[in-house]
Amino acid sequence: MYETLRLNGDATVESGIEATMHAAELAFSLILSSESSFPGPLRTLCHTLYHVINARFPNSGLSALGKILFLRFFNPAIR
């Protein structure tokens, strides 16, 4: 299933998974710790979008809002 031929040196699939999980946890904790610097008007917009989406598509607000934020803000910044 995994392409172990692409691994360099003594790297293993498990070590790659662990490194990826660590990077994701670090990124997530940095995002959560920067809540106070998130612009107020954007926070209000996100709050409103969450409630509008949840009213139209129950239990989908958080997932949809996360996708909107990622595609519109994080993804362009990563490129």
C-alpha positions in Angstrom: 0.0 0.0 0.0 2.7 2.5 0.9 5.5 3.2 -1.5 8.5 2.4 0.7 10.9 2.6 -2.2 10.6 6.4 -2.0 11.8 6.6 1.5 15.3 7.9 2.1 17.9 6.3 4.3 16.6 4.8 7.5 13.2 6.5 7.2 10.1 4.4 7.7 6.5 4.8 6.9 5.8 5.0 10.6 8.3 7.8 11.1 6.8 9.7 8.2 3.3 9.4 9.7 4.6 10.5 13.1 6.3 13.6 11.6 3.2 14.5 9.6 1.0 14.1 12.7 3.4 16.3 14.7 3.4 19.0 12.0 -0.4 19.0 11.8 -0.7 19.2 15.6 1.7 22.1 15.7 -0.1 24.0 13.0 -3.5 23.4 14.7 -2.2 24.6 18.1 -0.7 27.7 16.5 -4.0 28.5 14.8 -5.9 28.0 18.1 -3.5 30.1 20.1 -3.8 33.0 17.6 -7.5 33.4 18.2 -7.1 36.9 19.9 -5.4 38.3 16.8 -8.2 37.1 14.4 -9.9 40.3 13.1 -13.2 41.1 14.7 -15.2 41.7 11.5 -13.9 38.4 10.1 -14.9 36.6 13.3 -18.4 38.1 13.0 -18.6 37.0 9.4 -17.5 33.5 10.3 -20.1 33.4 13.2 -22.9 34.5 10.8 -21.8 32.1 8.1 -21.7 29.2 10.6 -25.3 29.9 11.7 -26.7 30.4 8.2 -25.0 27.2 6.9 -26.2 25.2 10.0 -29.8 26.5 9.5 -29.8 25.3 5.9 -27.7 22.2 6.3 -28.0 20.9 9.9 -24.7 19.8 11.5 -22.6 21.0 8.5 -21.7 24.5 9.7 -18.3 23.8 11.2 -17.2 21.6 8.3 -18.3 24.0 5.7 -16.8 27.0 7.5 -13.5 25.2 7.8 -13.5 24.5 4.1 -14.3 28.1 3.3 -11.5 29.4 5.5 -9.0 26.9 4.2 -9.8 27.4 0.5 -10.0 31.2 0.7 -7.3 32.1 3.2 -4.9 29.3 4.1 -4.5 27.7 0.7 -3.6 30.9 -1.2 -1.1 31.8 1.6 0.6 28.3 1.3 1.2 28.7 -2.4 
